[in-house]
Amino acid sequence: MRIRRKTQKTHLTRPRKSGAAKTRRRLEQKRRLVALGMEEAVVAKMNSRQVLDALKYPAKIGKG
């Protein structure tokens, strides 16, 4: 029997996110918000979902 392509491409070979890379990304995103004009104290209290939602619309950050 031959090994089919579907069984060769399993989810076990996909790259995993490391904790350090995730932390680095979150810090970069928070720094981006501060650079866009948000106060650092406000950004520090935001969770990761709020940060991502704010970065979706950067034009609204300067107005607010």
Backbone hydrogen bonds, N-H to C=O, Kabsch-Sander energy under -0.5 kcal/mol:
donor,donor_aa,acceptor,acceptor_aa,energy
4,R,2,R,-0.6
7,T,4,R,-0.6
8,Q,4,R,-1.2
9,K,5,R,-1.8
10,T,8,Q,-1.3
13,T,10,T,-1.3
14,R,11,H,-0.9
22,K,18,S,-1.9
23,T,19,G,-2.2
24,R,20,A,-2.2
25,R,21,A,-2.3
26,R,22,K,-2.2
27,L,23,T,-2.2
28,E,24,R,-2.2
29,Q,25,R,-2.3
30,K,26,R,-2.1
31,R,27,L,-2.3
32,R,28,E,-2.0
33,L,29,Q,-1.8
34,V,30,K,-2.0
35,A,31,R,-2.2
36,L,32,R,-1.5
37,G,33,L,-0.6
37,G,34,V,-0.9
38,M,33,L,-2.0
43,V,39,E,-2.1
44,A,40,E,-1.9
45,K,41,A,-0.9
46,M,42,V,-0.6
46,M,43,V,-0.9
51,V,47,N,-1.9
52,L,48,S,-2.2
53,D,49,R,-2.3
54,A,50,Q,-2.1
55,L,51,V,-2.0
56,K,52,L,-0.9
57,Y,53,D,-0.6
57,Y,54,A,-0.7
60,K,57,Y,-1.1
61,I,57,Y,-0.5
61,I,58,P,-0.6
62,G,58,P,-0.9
63,K,59,A,-0.7
64,G,60,K,-1.5
